[in-house]
Each structure stands twice: as C-alpha cells, then as structure tokens.
Amino acid sequence: MKNQYQRMSKEEKKALKKTYYSSNEGKIMNIRLFRLSLTGTIGVLFALYIITNNYIHHNVDWSTWVASIPLILASIVFLIASFILRYKYLNQFAIKQAKNNVK
C-alpha cells in the first residue's frame, strides 16, 4: 500500500485530488505547497535576473556567481520538495481513503 497513488488511473487521481483539495486539510496543504513552489520559482527567476543584468552591464564577477548559484540551488530544492511533498500527502490520503472504504 506504499504506492497507492502511483497505481491509480488518471481518472482516479483526478477524483482523489478533487476530494483531497476540498477537505480542510487539503486546502491548507495546497496553500502551503503553492507558497513553497512560488518561493522556488521566484528564487530561480531572481537569480537569473541577477546574472543577466550583470552580464548586460559587463559586470559579471565572482560575487555575482557567489550570490546566484546558491540561490538557484536552494530554489530548485524548494521546487523539487514541493512536488515530492504533494505526492506524499496525496498518497497518504489515498491509503487512508482505501482503508476507510474497506471497513
């Protein structure tokens, strides 16, 4: 039962997402995961802005790379974590729902 969500068909996944995001816990988690992915996206875009702005003005030096590379890496970690957590919580909800349907 570890990968209940991955074994579902496309229609079952849509129904599960609709059910999960209509619940109170799902609404709160959706807001948190959206905020996490938004933070990652803004971080990547800001780092790319720093690099391109300094490149246009011919001012690319080591401080540009020291500031932008860790920001890009951290932002990518945020984006990946938001997708992993989304699937983790949907899988847990699918397992709970399957146990409730069996009883």
Phi and psi restraints in degrees (range 20) as a CNS / XPLOR table:
assign (resid 1 and name C) (resid 2 and name N)
       (resid 2 and name CA) (resid 2 and name C) 1.0 -64.7 20.0 2
assign (resid 2 and name N) (resid 2 and name CA)
       (resid 2 and name C) (resid 3 and name N) 1.0 -38.7 20.0 2
assign (resid 2 and name C) (resid 3 and name N)
       (resid 3 and name CA) (resid 3 and name C) 1.0 -112.5 20.0 2
assign (resid 3 and name N) (resid 3 and name CA)
       (resid 3 and name C) (resid 4 and name N) 1.0 49.6 20.0 2
assign (resid 3 and name C) (resid 4 and name N)
       (resid 4 and name CA) (resid 4 and name C) 1.0 -61.8 20.0 2
assign (resid 4 and name N) (resid 4 and name CA)
       (resid 4 and name C) (resid 5 and name N) 1.0 -41.9 20.0 2
assign (resid 4 and name C) (resid 5 and name N)
       (resid 5 and name CA) (resid 5 and name C) 1.0 -67.2 20.0 2
assign (resid 5 and name N) (resid 5 and name CA)
       (resid 5 and name C) (resid 6 and name N) 1.0 -38.0 20.0 2
assign (resid 5 and name C) (resid 6 and name N)
       (resid 6 and name CA) (resid 6 and name C) 1.0 -69.8 20.0 2
assign (resid 6 and name N) (resid 6 and name CA)
       (resid 6 and name C) (resid 7 and name N) 1.0 -26.5 20.0 2
assign (resid 6 and name C) (resid 7 and name N)
       (resid 7 and name CA) (resid 7 and name C) 1.0 -82.4 20.0 2
assign (resid 7 and name N) (resid 7 and name CA)
       (resid 7 and name C) (resid 8 and name N) 1.0 -9.9 20.0 2
assign (resid 7 and name C) (resid 8 and name N)
       (resid 8 and name CA) (resid 8 and name C) 1.0 -75.8 20.0 2
assign (resid 8 and name N) (resid 8 and name CA)
       (resid 8 and name C) (resid 9 and name N) 1.0 154.8 20.0 2
assign (resid 8 and name C) (resid 9 and name N)
       (resid 9 and name CA) (resid 9 and name C) 1.0 -78.4 20.0 2
assign (resid 9 and name N) (resid 9 and name CA)
       (resid 9 and name C) (resid 10 and name N) 1.0 173.0 20.0 2
assign (resid 9 and name C) (resid 10 and name N)
       (resid 10 and name CA) (resid 10 and name C) 1.0 -63.4 20.0 2
assign (resid 10 and name N) (resid 10 and name CA)
       (resid 10 and name C) (resid 11 and name N) 1.0 -39.8 20.0 2
assign (resid 10 and name C) (resid 11 and name N)
       (resid 11 and name CA) (resid 11 and name C) 1.0 -68.2 20.0 2
assign (resid 11 and name N) (resid 11 and name CA)
       (resid 11 and name C) (resid 12 and name N) 1.0 -40.1 20.0 2
assign (resid 11 and name C) (resid 12 and name N)
       (resid 12 and name CA) (resid 12 and name C) 1.0 -64.7 20.0 2
assign (resid 12 and name N) (resid 12 and name CA)
       (resid 12 and name C) (resid 13 and name N) 1.0 -38.1 20.0 2
assign (resid 12 and name C) (resid 13 and name N)
       (resid 13 and name CA) (resid 13 and name C) 1.0 -64.4 20.0 2
assign (resid 13 and name N) (resid 13 and name CA)
       (resid 13 and name C) (resid 14 and name N) 1.0 -41.7 20.0 2
assign (resid 13 and name C) (resid 14 and name N)
       (resid 14 and name CA) (resid 14 and name C) 1.0 -63.0 20.0 2
assign (resid 14 and name N) (resid 14 and name CA)
       (resid 14 and name C) (resid 15 and name N) 1.0 -42.8 20.0 2
assign (resid 14 and name C) (resid 15 and name N)
       (resid 15 and name CA) (resid 15 and name C) 1.0 -65.8 20.0 2
assign (resid 15 and name N) (resid 15 and name CA)
       (resid 15 and name C) (resid 16 and name N) 1.0 -39.6 20.0 2
assign (resid 15 and name C) (resid 16 and name N)
       (resid 16 and name CA) (resid 16 and name C) 1.0 -65.6 20.0 2
assign (resid 16 and name N) (resid 16 and name CA)
       (resid 16 and name C) (resid 17 and name N) 1.0 -43.2 20.0 2
assign (resid 16 and name C) (resid 17 and name N)
       (resid 17 and name CA) (resid 17 and name C) 1.0 -62.0 20.0 2
assign (resid 17 and name N) (resid 17 and name CA)
       (resid 17 and name C) (resid 18 and name N) 1.0 -42.0 20.0 2
assign (resid 17 and name C) (resid 18 and name N)
       (resid 18 and name CA) (resid 18 and name C) 1.0 -63.0 20.0 2
assign (resid 18 and name N) (resid 18 and name CA)
       (resid 18 and name C) (resid 19 and name N) 1.0 -42.7 20.0 2
assign (resid 18 and name C) (resid 19 and name N)
       (resid 19 and name CA) (resid 19 and name C) 1.0 -66.6 20.0 2
assign (resid 19 and name N) (resid 19 and name CA)
       (resid 19 and name C) (resid 20 and name N) 1.0 -43.5 20.0 2
assign (resid 19 and name C) (resid 20 and name N)
       (resid 20 and name CA) (resid 20 and name C) 1.0 -66.6 20.0 2
assign (resid 20 and name N) (resid 20 and name CA)
       (resid 20 and name C) (resid 21 and name N) 1.0 -45.3 20.0 2
assign (resid 20 and name C) (resid 21 and name N)
       (resid 21 and name CA) (resid 21 and name C) 1.0 -76.4 20.0 2
assign (resid 21 and name N) (resid 21 and name CA)
       (resid 21 and name C) (resid 22 and name N) 1.0 -10.8 20.0 2
assign (resid 21 and name C) (resid 22 and name N)
       (resid 22 and name CA) (resid 22 and name C) 1.0 -87.9 20.0 2
assign (resid 22 and name N) (resid 22 and name CA)
       (resid 22 and name C) (resid 23 and name N) 1.0 -16.5 20.0 2
assign (resid 22 and name C) (resid 23 and name N)
       (resid 23 and name CA) (resid 23 and name C) 1.0 -77.9 20.0 2
assign (resid 23 and name N) (resid 23 and name CA)
       (resid 23 and name C) (resid 24 and name N) 1.0 163.2 20.0 2
assign (resid 23 and name C) (resid 24 and name N)
       (resid 24 and name CA) (resid 24 and name C) 1.0 -65.2 20.0 2
assign (resid 24 and name N) (resid 24 and name CA)
       (resid 24 and name C) (resid 25 and name N) 1.0 -44.4 20.0 2
assign (resid 24 and name C) (resid 25 and name N)
       (resid 25 and name CA) (resid 25 and name C) 1.0 -62.5 20.0 2
assign (resid 25 and name N) (resid 25 and name CA)
       (resid 25 and name C) (resid 26 and name N) 1.0 -39.4 20.0 2
assign (resid 25 and name C) (resid 26 and name N)
       (resid 26 and name CA) (resid 26 and name C) 1.0 -67.5 20.0 2
assign (resid 26 and name N) (resid 26 and name CA)
       (resid 26 and name C) (resid 27 and name N) 1.0 -37.5 20.0 2
assign (resid 26 and name C) (resid 27 and name N)
       (resid 27 and name CA) (resid 27 and name C) 1.0 -64.1 20.0 2
assign (resid 27 and name N) (resid 27 and name CA)
       (resid 27 and name C) (resid 28 and name N) 1.0 -44.3 20.0 2
assign (resid 27 and name C) (resid 28 and name N)
       (resid 28 and name CA) (resid 28 and name C) 1.0 -65.4 20.0 2
assign (resid 28 and name N) (resid 28 and name CA)
       (resid 28 and name C) (resid 29 and name N) 1.0 -43.6 20.0 2
assign (resid 28 and name C) (resid 29 and name N)
       (resid 29 and name CA) (resid 29 and name C) 1.0 -67.9 20.0 2
assign (resid 29 and name N) (resid 29 and name CA)
       (resid 29 and name C) (resid 30 and name N) 1.0 -36.0 20.0 2
assign (resid 29 and name C) (resid 30 and name N)
       (resid 30 and name CA) (resid 30 and name C) 1.0 -63.2 20.0 2
assign (resid 30 and name N) (resid 30 and name CA)
       (resid 30 and name C) (resid 31 and name N) 1.0 -41.2 20.0 2
assign (resid 30 and name C) (resid 31 and name N)
       (resid 31 and name CA) (resid 31 and name C) 1.0 -63.8 20.0 2
assign (resid 31 and name N) (resid 31 and name CA)
       (resid 31 and name C) (resid 32 and name N) 1.0 -43.8 20.0 2
assign (resid 31 and name C) (resid 32 and name N)
       (resid 32 and name CA) (resid 32 and name C) 1.0 -65.1 20.0 2
assign (resid 32 and name N) (resid 32 and name CA)
       (resid 32 and name C) (resid 33 and name N) 1.0 -43.9 20.0 2
assign (resid 32 and name C) (resid 33 and name N)
       (resid 33 and name CA) (resid 33 and name C) 1.0 -69.2 20.0 2
assign (resid 33 and name N) (resid 33 and name CA)
       (resid 33 and name C) (resid 34 and name N) 1.0 -34.9 20.0 2
assign (resid 33 and name C) (resid 34 and name N)
       (resid 34 and name CA) (resid 34 and name C) 1.0 -64.1 20.0 2
assign (resid 34 and name N) (resid 34 and name CA)
       (resid 34 and name C) (resid 35 and name N) 1.0 -41.8 20.0 2
assign (resid 34 and name C) (resid 35 and name N)
       (resid 35 and name CA) (resid 35 and name C) 1.0 -63.8 20.0 2
assign (resid 35 and name N) (resid 35 and name CA)
       (resid 35 and name C) (resid 36 and name N) 1.0 -39.5 20.0 2
assign (resid 35 and name C) (resid 36 and name N)
       (resid 36 and name CA) (resid 36 and name C) 1.0 -65.2 20.0 2
assign (resid 36 and name N) (resid 36 and name CA)
       (resid 36 and name C) (resid 37 and name N) 1.0 -44.7 20.0 2
assign (resid 36 and name C) (resid 37 and name N)
       (resid 37 and name CA) (resid 37 and name C) 1.0 -70.6 20.0 2
assign (resid 37 and name N) (resid 37 and name CA)
       (resid 37 and name C) (resid 38 and name N) 1.0 -33.1 20.0 2
assign (resid 37 and name C) (resid 38 and name N)
       (resid 38 and name CA) (resid 38 and name C) 1.0 -66.5 20.0 2
assign (resid 38 and name N) (resid 38 and name CA)
       (resid 38 and name C) (resid 39 and name N) 1.0 -40.1 20.0 2
assign (resid 38 and name C) (resid 39 and name N)
       (resid 39 and name CA) (resid 39 and name C) 1.0 -62.0 20.0 2
assign (resid 39 and name N) (resid 39 and name CA)
       (resid 39 and name C) (resid 40 and name N) 1.0 -42.6 20.0 2
assign (resid 39 and name C) (resid 40 and name N)
       (resid 40 and name CA) (resid 40 and name C) 1.0 -64.3 20.0 2
assign (resid 40 and name N) (resid 40 and name CA)
       (resid 40 and name C) (resid 41 and name N) 1.0 -42.3 20.0 2
assign (resid 40 and name C) (resid 41 and name N)
       (resid 41 and name CA) (resid 41 and name C) 1.0 -65.9 20.0 2
assign (resid 41 and name N) (resid 41 and name CA)
       (resid 41 and name C) (resid 42 and name N) 1.0 -44.5 20.0 2
assign (resid 41 and name C) (resid 42 and name N)
       (resid 42 and name CA) (resid 42 and name C) 1.0 -64.6 20.0 2
assign (resid 42 and name N) (resid 42 and name CA)
       (resid 42 and name C) (resid 43 and name N) 1.0 -38.2 20.0 2
assign (resid 42 and name C) (resid 43 and name N)
       (resid 43 and name CA) (resid 43 and name C) 1.0 -63.1 20.0 2
assign (resid 43 and name N) (resid 43 and name CA)
       (resid 43 and name C) (resid 44 and name N) 1.0 -44.1 20.0 2
assign (resid 43 and name C) (resid 44 and name N)
       (resid 44 and name CA) (resid 44 and name C) 1.0 -64.2 20.0 2
assign (resid 44 and name N) (resid 44 and name CA)
       (resid 44 and name C) (resid 45 and name N) 1.0 -45.4 20.0 2
assign (resid 44 and name C) (resid 45 and name N)
       (resid 45 and name CA) (resid 45 and name C) 1.0 -63.8 20.0 2
assign (resid 45 and name N) (resid 45 and name CA)
       (resid 45 and name C) (resid 46 and name N) 1.0 -39.3 20.0 2
assign (resid 45 and name C) (resid 46 and name N)
       (resid 46 and name CA) (resid 46 and name C) 1.0 -67.8 20.0 2
assign (resid 46 and name N) (resid 46 and name CA)
       (resid 46 and name C) (resid 47 and name N) 1.0 -39.5 20.0 2
assign (resid 46 and name C) (resid 47 and name N)
       (resid 47 and name CA) (resid 47 and name C) 1.0 -65.2 20.0 2
assign (resid 47 and name N) (resid 47 and name CA)
       (resid 47 and name C) (resid 48 and name N) 1.0 -41.3 20.0 2
assign (resid 47 and name C) (resid 48 and name N)
       (resid 48 and name CA) (resid 48 and name C) 1.0 -65.5 20.0 2
assign (resid 48 and name N) (resid 48 and name CA)
       (resid 48 and name C) (resid 49 and name N) 1.0 -34.9 20.0 2
assign (resid 48 and name C) (resid 49 and name N)
       (resid 49 and name CA) (resid 49 and name C) 1.0 -64.2 20.0 2
assign (resid 49 and name N) (resid 49 and name CA)
       (resid 49 and name C) (resid 50 and name N) 1.0 -42.8 20.0 2
assign (resid 49 and name C) (resid 50 and name N)
       (resid 50 and name CA) (resid 50 and name C) 1.0 -60.3 20.0 2
assign (resid 50 and name N) (resid 50 and name CA)
       (resid 50 and name C) (resid 51 and name N) 1.0 -46.0 20.0 2
assign (resid 50 and name C) (resid 51 and name N)
       (resid 51 and name CA) (resid 51 and name C) 1.0 -65.6 20.0 2
assign (resid 51 and name N) (resid 51 and name CA)
       (resid 51 and name C) (resid 52 and name N) 1.0 -48.4 20.0 2
assign (resid 51 and name C) (resid 52 and name N)
       (resid 52 and name CA) (resid 52 and name C) 1.0 -68.5 20.0 2
assign (resid 52 and name N) (resid 52 and name CA)
       (resid 52 and name C) (resid 53 and name N) 1.0 -37.5 20.0 2
assign (resid 52 and name C) (resid 53 and name N)
       (resid 53 and name CA) (resid 53 and name C) 1.0 -64.4 20.0 2
assign (resid 53 and name N) (resid 53 and name CA)
       (resid 53 and name C) (resid 54 and name N) 1.0 -44.2 20.0 2
assign (resid 53 and name C) (resid 54 and name N)
       (resid 54 and name CA) (resid 54 and name C) 1.0 -70.1 20.0 2
assign (resid 54 and name N) (resid 54 and name CA)
       (resid 54 and name C) (resid 55 and name N) 1.0 -31.5 20.0 2
assign (resid 54 and name C) (resid 55 and name N)
       (resid 55 and name CA) (resid 55 and name C) 1.0 -68.5 20.0 2
assign (resid 55 and name N) (resid 55 and name CA)
       (resid 55 and name C) (resid 56 and name N) 1.0 -40.5 20.0 2
assign (resid 55 and name C) (resid 56 and name N)
       (resid 56 and name CA) (resid 56 and name C) 1.0 -64.2 20.0 2
assign (resid 56 and name N) (resid 56 and name CA)
       (resid 56 and name C) (resid 57 and name N) 1.0 -40.0 20.0 2
assign (resid 56 and name C) (resid 57 and name N)
       (resid 57 and name CA) (resid 57 and name C) 1.0 -88.2 20.0 2
assign (resid 57 and name N) (resid 57 and name CA)
       (resid 57 and name C) (resid 58 and name N) 1.0 10.4 20.0 2
assign (resid 57 and name C) (resid 58 and name N)
       (resid 58 and name CA) (resid 58 and name C) 1.0 53.8 20.0 2
assign (resid 58 and name N) (resid 58 and name CA)
       (resid 58 and name C) (resid 59 and name N) 1.0 44.6 20.0 2
assign (resid 58 and name C) (resid 59 and name N)
       (resid 59 and name CA) (resid 59 and name C) 1.0 -127.6 20.0 2
assign (resid 59 and name N) (resid 59 and name CA)
       (resid 59 and name C) (resid 60 and name N) 1.0 32.6 20.0 2
assign (resid 59 and name C) (resid 60 and name N)
       (resid 60 and name CA) (resid 60 and name C) 1.0 -82.0 20.0 2
assign (resid 60 and name N) (resid 60 and name CA)
       (resid 60 and name C) (resid 61 and name N) 1.0 115.1 20.0 2
assign (resid 60 and name C) (resid 61 and name N)
       (resid 61 and name CA) (resid 61 and name C) 1.0 -134.6 20.0 2
assign (resid 61 and name N) (resid 61 and name CA)
       (resid 61 and name C) (resid 62 and name N) 1.0 -171.2 20.0 2
assign (resid 61 and name C) (resid 62 and name N)
       (resid 62 and name CA) (resid 62 and name C) 1.0 -65.4 20.0 2
assign (resid 62 and name N) (resid 62 and name CA)
       (resid 62 and name C) (resid 63 and name N) 1.0 -30.8 20.0 2
assign (resid 62 and name C) (resid 63 and name N)
       (resid 63 and name CA) (resid 63 and name C) 1.0 -67.8 20.0 2
assign (resid 63 and name N) (resid 63 and name CA)
       (resid 63 and name C) (resid 64 and name N) 1.0 -30.5 20.0 2
assign (resid 63 and name C) (resid 64 and name N)
       (resid 64 and name CA) (resid 64 and name C) 1.0 -63.2 20.0 2
assign (resid 64 and name N) (resid 64 and name CA)
       (resid 64 and name C) (resid 65 and name N) 1.0 -45.4 20.0 2
assign (resid 64 and name C) (resid 65 and name N)
       (resid 65 and name CA) (resid 65 and name C) 1.0 -70.7 20.0 2
assign (resid 65 and name N) (resid 65 and name CA)
       (resid 65 and name C) (resid 66 and name N) 1.0 -36.5 20.0 2
assign (resid 65 and name C) (resid 66 and name N)
       (resid 66 and name CA) (resid 66 and name C) 1.0 -65.6 20.0 2
assign (resid 66 and name N) (resid 66 and name CA)
       (resid 66 and name C) (resid 67 and name N) 1.0 -32.8 20.0 2
assign (resid 66 and name C) (resid 67 and name N)
       (resid 67 and name CA) (resid 67 and name C) 1.0 -82.2 20.0 2
assign (resid 67 and name N) (resid 67 and name CA)
       (resid 67 and name C) (resid 68 and name N) 1.0 -37.3 20.0 2
assign (resid 67 and name C) (resid 68 and name N)
       (resid 68 and name CA) (resid 68 and name C) 1.0 -89.0 20.0 2
assign (resid 68 and name N) (resid 68 and name CA)
       (resid 68 and name C) (resid 69 and name N) 1.0 -35.2 20.0 2
assign (resid 68 and name C) (resid 69 and name N)
       (resid 69 and name CA) (resid 69 and name C) 1.0 -65.4 20.0 2
assign (resid 69 and name N) (resid 69 and name CA)
       (resid 69 and name C) (resid 70 and name N) 1.0 -47.6 20.0 2
assign (resid 69 and name C) (resid 70 and name N)
       (resid 70 and name CA) (resid 70 and name C) 1.0 -63.1 20.0 2
assign (resid 70 and name N) (resid 70 and name CA)
       (resid 70 and name C) (resid 71 and name N) 1.0 -33.1 20.0 2
assign (resid 70 and name C) (resid 71 and name N)
       (resid 71 and name CA) (resid 71 and name C) 1.0 -65.7 20.0 2
assign (resid 71 and name N) (resid 71 and name CA)
       (resid 71 and name C) (resid 72 and name N) 1.0 -41.4 20.0 2
assign (resid 71 and name C) (resid 72 and name N)
       (resid 72 and name CA) (resid 72 and name C) 1.0 -64.5 20.0 2
assign (resid 72 and name N) (resid 72 and name CA)
       (resid 72 and name C) (resid 73 and name N) 1.0 -44.6 20.0 2
assign (resid 72 and name C) (resid 73 and name N)
       (resid 73 and name CA) (resid 73 and name C) 1.0 -63.1 20.0 2
assign (resid 73 and name N) (resid 73 and name CA)
       (resid 73 and name C) (resid 74 and name N) 1.0 -44.9 20.0 2
assign (resid 73 and name C) (resid 74 and name N)
       (resid 74 and name CA) (resid 74 and name C) 1.0 -64.6 20.0 2
assign (resid 74 and name N) (resid 74 and name CA)
       (resid 74 and name C) (resid 75 and name N) 1.0 -38.4 20.0 2
assign (resid 74 and name C) (resid 75 and name N)
       (resid 75 and name CA) (resid 75 and name C) 1.0 -67.4 20.0 2
assign (resid 75 and name N) (resid 75 and name CA)
       (resid 75 and name C) (resid 76 and name N) 1.0 -37.9 20.0 2
assign (resid 75 and name C) (resid 76 and name N)
       (resid 76 and name CA) (resid 76 and name C) 1.0 -66.1 20.0 2
assign (resid 76 and name N) (resid 76 and name CA)
       (resid 76 and name C) (resid 77 and name N) 1.0 -38.3 20.0 2
assign (resid 76 and name C) (resid 77 and name N)
       (resid 77 and name CA) (resid 77 and name C) 1.0 -62.1 20.0 2
assign (resid 77 and name N) (resid 77 and name CA)
       (resid 77 and name C) (resid 78 and name N) 1.0 -40.8 20.0 2
assign (resid 77 and name C) (resid 78 and name N)
       (resid 78 and name CA) (resid 78 and name C) 1.0 -61.9 20.0 2
assign (resid 78 and name N) (resid 78 and name CA)
       (resid 78 and name C) (resid 79 and name N) 1.0 -44.1 20.0 2
assign (resid 78 and name C) (resid 79 and name N)
       (resid 79 and name CA) (resid 79 and name C) 1.0 -64.6 20.0 2
assign (resid 79 and name N) (resid 79 and name CA)
       (resid 79 and name C) (resid 80 and name N) 1.0 -45.3 20.0 2
assign (resid 79 and name C) (resid 80 and name N)
       (resid 80 and name CA) (resid 80 and name C) 1.0 -64.3 20.0 2
assign (resid 80 and name N) (resid 80 and name CA)
       (resid 80 and name C) (resid 81 and name N) 1.0 -41.2 20.0 2
assign (resid 80 and name C) (resid 81 and name N)
       (resid 81 and name CA) (resid 81 and name C) 1.0 -64.1 20.0 2
assign (resid 81 and name N) (resid 81 and name CA)
       (resid 81 and name C) (resid 82 and name N) 1.0 -36.3 20.0 2
assign (resid 81 and name C) (resid 82 and name N)
       (resid 82 and name CA) (resid 82 and name C) 1.0 -64.9 20.0 2
assign (resid 82 and name N) (resid 82 and name CA)
       (resid 82 and name C) (resid 83 and name N) 1.0 -39.5 20.0 2
assign (resid 82 and name C) (resid 83 and name N)
       (resid 83 and name CA) (resid 83 and name C) 1.0 -70.0 20.0 2
assign (resid 83 and name N) (resid 83 and name CA)
       (resid 83 and name C) (resid 84 and name N) 1.0 -41.2 20.0 2
assign (resid 83 and name C) (resid 84 and name N)
       (resid 84 and name CA) (resid 84 and name C) 1.0 -63.3 20.0 2
assign (resid 84 and name N) (resid 84 and name CA)
       (resid 84 and name C) (resid 85 and name N) 1.0 -45.0 20.0 2
assign (resid 84 and name C) (resid 85 and name N)
       (resid 85 and name CA) (resid 85 and name C) 1.0 -65.9 20.0 2
assign (resid 85 and name N) (resid 85 and name CA)
       (resid 85 and name C) (resid 86 and name N) 1.0 -36.8 20.0 2
assign (resid 85 and name C) (resid 86 and name N)
       (resid 86 and name CA) (resid 86 and name C) 1.0 -60.5 20.0 2
assign (resid 86 and name N) (resid 86 and name CA)
       (resid 86 and name C) (resid 87 and name N) 1.0 -47.0 20.0 2
assign (resid 86 and name C) (resid 87 and name N)
       (resid 87 and name CA) (resid 87 and name C) 1.0 -68.3 20.0 2
assign (resid 87 and name N) (resid 87 and name CA)
       (resid 87 and name C) (resid 88 and name N) 1.0 -33.7 20.0 2
assign (resid 87 and name C) (resid 88 and name N)
       (resid 88 and name CA) (resid 88 and name C) 1.0 -64.5 20.0 2
assign (resid 88 and name N) (resid 88 and name CA)
       (resid 88 and name C) (resid 89 and name N) 1.0 -46.6 20.0 2
assign (resid 88 and name C) (resid 89 and name N)
       (resid 89 and name CA) (resid 89 and name C) 1.0 -70.7 20.0 2
assign (resid 89 and name N) (resid 89 and name CA)
       (resid 89 and name C) (resid 90 and name N) 1.0 -35.7 20.0 2
assign (resid 89 and name C) (resid 90 and name N)
       (resid 90 and name CA) (resid 90 and name C) 1.0 -66.5 20.0 2
assign (resid 90 and name N) (resid 90 and name CA)
       (resid 90 and name C) (resid 91 and name N) 1.0 -37.2 20.0 2
assign (resid 90 and name C) (resid 91 and name N)
       (resid 91 and name CA) (resid 91 and name C) 1.0 -66.0 20.0 2
assign (resid 91 and name N) (resid 91 and name CA)
       (resid 91 and name C) (resid 92 and name N) 1.0 -43.3 20.0 2
assign (resid 91 and name C) (resid 92 and name N)
       (resid 92 and name CA) (resid 92 and name C) 1.0 -62.4 20.0 2
assign (resid 92 and name N) (resid 92 and name CA)
       (resid 92 and name C) (resid 93 and name N) 1.0 -39.9 20.0 2
assign (resid 92 and name C) (resid 93 and name N)
       (resid 93 and name CA) (resid 93 and name C) 1.0 -66.9 20.0 2
assign (resid 93 and name N) (resid 93 and name CA)
       (resid 93 and name C) (resid 94 and name N) 1.0 -37.9 20.0 2
assign (resid 93 and name C) (resid 94 and name N)
       (resid 94 and name CA) (resid 94 and name C) 1.0 -65.3 20.0 2
assign (resid 94 and name N) (resid 94 and name CA)
       (resid 94 and name C) (resid 95 and name N) 1.0 -39.8 20.0 2
assign (resid 94 and name C) (resid 95 and name N)
       (resid 95 and name CA) (resid 95 and name C) 1.0 -65.2 20.0 2
assign (resid 95 and name N) (resid 95 and name CA)
       (resid 95 and name C) (resid 96 and name N) 1.0 -43.8 20.0 2
assign (resid 95 and name C) (resid 96 and name N)
       (resid 96 and name CA) (resid 96 and name C) 1.0 -62.2 20.0 2
assign (resid 96 and name N) (resid 96 and name CA)
       (resid 96 and name C) (resid 97 and name N) 1.0 -42.0 20.0 2
assign (resid 96 and name C) (resid 97 and name N)
       (resid 97 and name CA) (resid 97 and name C) 1.0 -67.2 20.0 2
assign (resid 97 and name N) (resid 97 and name CA)
       (resid 97 and name C) (resid 98 and name N) 1.0 -36.4 20.0 2
assign (resid 97 and name C) (resid 98 and name N)
       (resid 98 and name CA) (resid 98 and name C) 1.0 -67.8 20.0 2
assign (resid 98 and name N) (resid 98 and name CA)
       (resid 98 and name C) (resid 99 and name N) 1.0 -38.6 20.0 2
assign (resid 98 and name C) (resid 99 and name N)
       (resid 99 and name CA) (resid 99 and name C) 1.0 -67.2 20.0 2
assign (resid 99 and name N) (resid 99 and name CA)
       (resid 99 and name C) (resid 100 and name N) 1.0 -37.5 20.0 2
assign (resid 99 and name C) (resid 100 and name N)
       (resid 100 and name CA) (resid 100 and name C) 1.0 -69.5 20.0 2
assign (resid 100 and name N) (resid 100 and name CA)
       (resid 100 and name C) (resid 101 and name N) 1.0 -31.6 20.0 2
assign (resid 100 and name C) (resid 101 and name N)
       (resid 101 and name CA) (resid 101 and name C) 1.0 -75.4 20.0 2
assign (resid 101 and name N) (resid 101 and name CA)
       (resid 101 and name C) (resid 102 and name N) 1.0 -27.8 20.0 2
assign (resid 101 and name C) (resid 102 and name N)
       (resid 102 and name CA) (resid 102 and name C) 1.0 -72.9 20.0 2
assign (resid 102 and name N) (resid 102 and name CA)
       (resid 102 and name C) (resid 103 and name N) 1.0 -38.3 20.0 2
